[in-house]
Amino acid sequence: MLIFKGEWEPAERCLREALELHRARHEGEVEAAEDLDLLATIGLAQGRREEAERMQREALAIRRRLFRHDHASVATSLNNLAVLARGGGRLAEAEALLRECLEIRRRVLTPDHADFGATLLNQTALLRQMGRYAEAEEAAREALALHVKLYGEDHTLTAGAHNALGSVMLSLARCDEAETLFRTALAAWEAHEGRQHPHAIATINNVACAMRDGGALEAAEPLQREAVESWRARAGARHPFLATGLVNLAALLRLKERFDEADEALAEARSIQEAAYGVDHPETALVKYHQGWVASCRGDLDVAEPLLRDALAMRDRHLGPSSHAAAVSRVRLACVLEQRGKQDEARMLADQACGALEAVLRPQHPDRVEAERLNGRLSDTTLAE
């Protein structure tokens, strides 16, 4: 109950005491694995990712030793490790872990078991990060239907499914649908846990992003600032959740041409993400991408180009050259190279981006429209030459 309410410190104290008691009893290994699960959840929520992963691997080792390979408890550990692998930027590993988890759960659980819903939500997040939106939407809709069946429309667990589907819709630039889903989730969190619960804060951030991408910049800003300051107060000044809010705030400020404020937010976010994840991680790449974009908007191309090259290299490594994120990095870098007279490389990047985006986005998606316009403009330049 303390964890669900976001009261991490008292929950951790209780669980560490329980873990020591269970470890001291030979027959307490099952309970020890459960304690490790919950302590890992707290560690992850507080940004202690490496510690969380060590605990989850210990829990998995205990369960593999105690149970047969296809036991439901083994699937739980695989699911939890997949979340940590995805957060660490190890997407192929996360996909393999989730695949094994789902195979076990299909064998040992009924189709409407709650654990299926949790795995489907994790699968949605992974597929969305990989840019596989059709698969992500299918998983999210299945998860939402299952959660509504099990818990009802206004339950906080169902709110998580609304958030997951809303995030896919946002990636597809279906902003109105995304905002509706996020507001439904926020209403559930506010009704049951209040606006300062960690999941409520994350949902406020999501609502602001949907409004921003839908063009409601003035209405989005106070919500985005509320999310940032709530994270700062709730999780501390060095938490990755705060960095996520700062990046989203910077994107809003860039659209409003308030570049100094955007730079300040991104510098803070980059410091947090590099400390949490290192210099070679998708979250660090995201910050550099936005820093390069702001620099290009200022006309500071000498600063923009290396930032955008770094972001693209990281996204190619971690997400794949055909991913949505890598494709938009190609577009942003190509725009800078076009301005610098490096037409051949710009054309190559724009052409690669168009091919990747055509595979995952509908023709009306703003990212695809921008890529195709850039490619057309560069092609016209080639003909003129």
HUDAFEN-V341565 format. One line per field, one symbol per residue. ss: DSSP state (~ for helix, > for strand, _ for the rest). Layout:
ss->???
This chain:
ss->_______~~~~~~~~~~~~~~~~~_~~~~~~~~~~~~~~~~~~~~___~~~~~~~~~~~~~~~~~~_____~~~~~~~~~~~~~~~~___~~~~~~~~~~~~~~~~~~_____~~~~~~~~~~~~~~~~___~~~~~~~~~~~~~~~~~~~____~~~~~~~~~~~~~~~~___~~~~~~~~~~~~~~~~~~_____~~~~~~~~~~~~~~~~___~~~~~~~~~~~~~~~~~~~____~~~~~~~~~~~~~~~~___~~~~~~~~~~~~~~~~~~~____~~~~~~~~~~~~~~~~~__~~~~~~~~~~~~~~~~~~_____~~~~~~~~~~~~~~~~___~~~~~~~~~~~~~~~~~~_____~~~~~~~~~~~~~~~~~~~_
